[in-house]
Amino acid sequence: MEQVPRWRGNLTVEKSGFTGRESEVRELLKLLEKTPPVTLTGPTGRAEPGIEPARGYFGGAGVTTAGEPLALVTVAMAATWCGEFARAVSLIQEMRRLRDDRDDRGEHRARACGDYVLSIAQLGLGRMAEATAAARRSLDVTWRLRDATGVALAVDQLAVIAAAQGDGYRAAHLQGAGARLRAMFGLRGFGSESMSGPRTVAERTARQLLGDDTYDTAFAEGHRDEPDSAVAYALG
């Protein structure tokens, strides 16, 4: 099986089918292909065989928890990093069917995490509208749960999607808002190479779309947003 770069929301012209007319968007696709891949701790291929035993344990316990949905989300995340976007979408759909009748905090958190992973996979397939909708669902829930990490991840993902769509201003504004949120929440780990790579590519693309001065202005506007305003902008 042909391997594709493992990246959050990887988009290649050949794989995604998304061939926007804007030269800047085509450049984004080229840049994403060159971006160092995000990696997991340990071989990702080991995650798939482990899912059925894990589900068996949850089922045998006779107790309904968020553990089984989160196990599916974990395998879906590994699938996105292997470039298996359709597989990731299938796993998240299965997770949602499994717990759509539940309405507790743990289930909301599991679905929000699943929607974030679904957004990555849909972006990888070039489905911009679906990727945006999934990221916004994740942001809406994580904000209401005051899940700092989930909020920051969703805002970052929406910025990357905006850059891929050729909306440099929105990408820059969201990146400014995301930077402030990460600083406020104390999320130092978000500066690691695996987490900052997609942001770097999105910034580079937004700068190409806008020019440095306009990008910096839009970023500063987003950085001034209070958290409520930042989330409202991202959801709008």
C-alpha positions in Angstrom: 0.0 0.0 0.0 1.3 3.4 -1.0 2.3 5.5 2.1 1.3 9.1 2.4 2.8 11.6 4.8 1.5 11.3 8.3 0.3 14.8 9.2 -2.7 16.3 11.1 -5.0 17.0 8.2 -2.5 16.0 5.4 -3.6 17.1 2.0 -1.9 16.0 -1.2 -3.2 17.0 -4.6 -3.3 13.3 -5.7 -4.9 12.0 -2.6 -7.4 14.7 -1.7 -8.9 15.6 -5.0 -9.0 19.2 -3.9 -7.5 21.4 -6.6 -8.4 24.9 -5.7 -8.0 27.6 -8.4 -6.0 29.9 -6.1 -2.3 29.6 -6.6 -1.8 30.1 -2.9 -3.9 27.1 -2.1 -1.9 24.9 -4.5 1.2 26.1 -2.7 -0.3 25.1 0.6 -0.8 21.6 -0.7 2.9 21.5 -1.8 4.0 22.8 1.6 2.0 20.2 3.5 3.7 17.4 1.5 7.0 18.7 2.7 6.0 19.2 6.3 7.7 16.7 8.7 5.2 14.1 9.7 3.5 14.0 13.1 4.5 10.7 14.8 3.1 8.7 17.6 5.0 7.0 20.4 5.7 3.6 19.1 4.5 2.0 15.8 1.0 3.1 14.9 0.3 -0.3 13.3 0.1 -1.9 16.7 -3.0 0.2 17.6 -5.4 -1.6 15.3 -4.9 -5.2 16.6 -5.4 -4.0 20.1 -8.9 -2.5 19.7 -10.9 -5.7 19.7 -9.4 -7.0 23.0 -10.0 -3.6 24.6 -13.6 -3.5 23.4 -14.0 -7.0 24.8 -12.9 -5.9 28.2 -15.3 -3.1 28.3 -18.2 -5.3 27.2 -17.3 -8.0 29.7 -17.3 -5.5 32.5 -21.0 -4.9 32.0 -20.6 -1.2 32.8 -21.3 1.5 30.2 -18.4 4.0 30.2 -16.7 6.3 27.8 -13.7 3.9 27.6 -14.8 2.0 24.5 -15.6 5.2 22.4 -12.3 6.7 23.4 -10.5 3.5 22.4 -12.1 3.8 18.9 -11.1 7.5 18.8 -7.5 6.5 19.6 -7.3 4.0 16.8 -8.9 6.6 14.4 -6.2 9.1 15.4 -3.5 6.6 14.6 -5.2 5.9 11.2 -5.1 9.6 10.3 -1.4 9.7 11.1 -0.9 6.7 8.7 -2.9 8.6 6.0 -5.8 6.2 6.3 -8.4 8.9 6.4 -11.4 6.9 5.2 -10.7 4.3 7.8 -10.6 7.0 10.5 -14.0 8.4 9.3 -15.4 4.9 9.6 -14.1 4.4 13.1 -15.5 7.7 14.3 -18.9 7.0 12.7 -18.9 3.7 14.6 -18.0 5.5 17.8 -20.9 7.9 17.4 -23.4 5.0 16.7 -22.1 3.3 19.8 -22.9 6.1 22.2 -25.4 8.4 20.5 -28.0 7.5 23.1 -25.8 8.6 26.0 -26.0 12.1 27.5 -23.4 12.4 30.2 -20.2 14.5 30.5 -17.9 11.6 29.7 -19.8 10.8 26.5 -19.8 14.5 25.4 -16.1 14.6 25.9 -15.6 11.4 23.9 -17.7 12.7 21.0 -15.9 16.1 21.0 -12.6 14.3 20.8 -14.0 12.1 18.0 -15.2 15.2 16.1 -11.7 16.7 16.3 -10.2 13.5 14.8 -13.0 13.4 12.2 -12.1 16.9 11.1 -8.6 15.9 10.5 -9.7 12.9 8.5 -12.2 14.9 6.4 -9.6 17.5 5.7 -7.3 14.8 4.6 -9.9 13.7 2.1 -10.4 17.2 0.9 -13.9 17.6 2.3 -13.6 21.1 3.6 -17.2 21.7 4.6 -17.3 18.4 6.6 -14.0 19.2 8.2 -15.1 22.6 9.3 -18.4 21.3 10.7 -16.7 18.6 12.7 -14.1 21.0 14.2 -16.8 23.5 15.2 -18.8 20.7 16.9 -15.7 19.8 18.8 -15.0 23.4 19.8 -18.6 24.0 20.9 -18.6 21.0 23.3 -15.0 21.5 24.6 -15.7 25.2 25.3 -18.9 24.3 27.3 -16.9 21.7 29.2 -14.0 24.2 29.7 -11.7 21.6 28.2 -8.6 23.8 27.5 -6.7 21.4 25.4 -9.8 20.5 23.3 -10.5 24.2 22.7 -7.0 25.0 21.6 -6.8 22.0 19.3 -10.1 22.8 17.6 -9.2 26.5 17.1 -5.8 25.4 15.6 -7.6 23.0 13.3 -10.0 25.6 12.1 -7.1 27.9 11.3 -5.5 25.2 9.2 -8.7 24.6 7.3 -9.1 28.3 6.6 -5.6 28.4 5.1 -6.4 25.4 3.0 -9.5 27.2 1.7 -7.5 30.2 0.8 -8.9 32.5 3.5 -5.7 34.0 4.7 -7.4 36.6 7.0 -9.5 34.1 8.9 -6.5 31.8 9.2 -4.3 34.6 10.7 -7.1 35.8 13.0 -7.7 32.3 14.3 -3.9 31.7 14.8 -3.7 34.9 16.9 -6.7 33.8 19.0 -5.2 30.3 19.3 -1.9 31.7 20.5 -3.6 33.7 23.2 -5.7 30.8 24.3 -2.7 28.5 24.6 -0.8 31.1 26.6 -3.8 31.6 28.9 -4.3 27.9 29.4 -0.5 27.3 30.0 -0.3 24.7 27.2 3.4 24.7 26.7 3.5 21.4 25.0 1.7 22.9 22.0 5.0 24.4 20.9 6.5 20.9 20.2 7.4 20.1 16.6 4.5 17.7 16.2 2.0 20.2 17.3 3.5 23.3 15.7 4.2 21.9 12.3 0.7 22.3 10.9 0.4 25.8 12.4 3.7 26.7 10.7 2.5 25.6 7.3 -0.8 27.4 7.7 1.0 30.6 8.8 3.3 30.4 5.8 0.3 30.0 3.5 -1.7 32.9 5.1 1.4 35.1 4.7 1.6 34.3 1.0 -2.1 35.1 0.7 -2.0 38.4 2.6 1.5 39.6 2.8 3.4 40.0 6.0 1.9 43.3 7.2 -1.7 42.2 6.7 -1.0 38.8 8.3 0.5 40.5 11.3 -2.4 42.9 11.6 -5.0 40.0 11.5 -3.0 37.9 13.9 -2.8 40.8 16.4 -6.6 41.3 16.1 -7.2 37.7 16.9 -4.7 37.8 19.8 -6.6 40.7 21.3 -9.8 38.7 21.4 -11.1 37.6 24.8 -11.8 33.9 25.0 -15.5 34.2 24.6 -15.0 36.4 21.5 -12.4 34.1 20.1 -14.6 31.1 20.4 -17.6 32.9 18.9 -15.4 34.0 15.9 -14.2 30.4 15.4 -17.8 29.1 15.5 -19.1 31.8 13.2 
